[in-house]
């Protein structure tokens, strides 16, 4: 795990939106979260070299600074996402209109079976 430790100590401070959480006894994993902190994927890092981890993060779209104190360009502020999830946000009601319609139609028919219970 020497390679992973070198990555943690030397490379993580250079990455924007990459946070290390130490869990004693756990194998090192990269846990990818969406903008709502929901888990998207887990990638085991145990058998990877430092350069392989850096290549993976580059492919995933993480921004790596030259120095920890460097500014992050605006276009990478929400990295690894390519854009802000809130940039072109529609009003709340319109995004829920489908759900409202589905609820209204199922409530009007008492024989509709709900599978989510």
C-alpha angles and dihedrals in degrees: 000000000000091000093052091047091052089050092050094048100040109022109034093069088059095056124089116224093009115121127183118218115187115216110182113236095008123122112247113264136172106229113198117208131186125229090278092054092251114147114252103172146343122220120192112229099184097101097036127101122230091255091049091053091049091049090050092051090049091052090049090054102250114156115235118201123211090230128018092241095052119117119252114236113245093245090060097043092106094037134181083036109074092225141008113280088219099049098099097019114166122220113284095245095056092051090053097042093100092052091046090051093048092049092048093050094048093047092053091057110057092192094064108117117224115216096183096077 
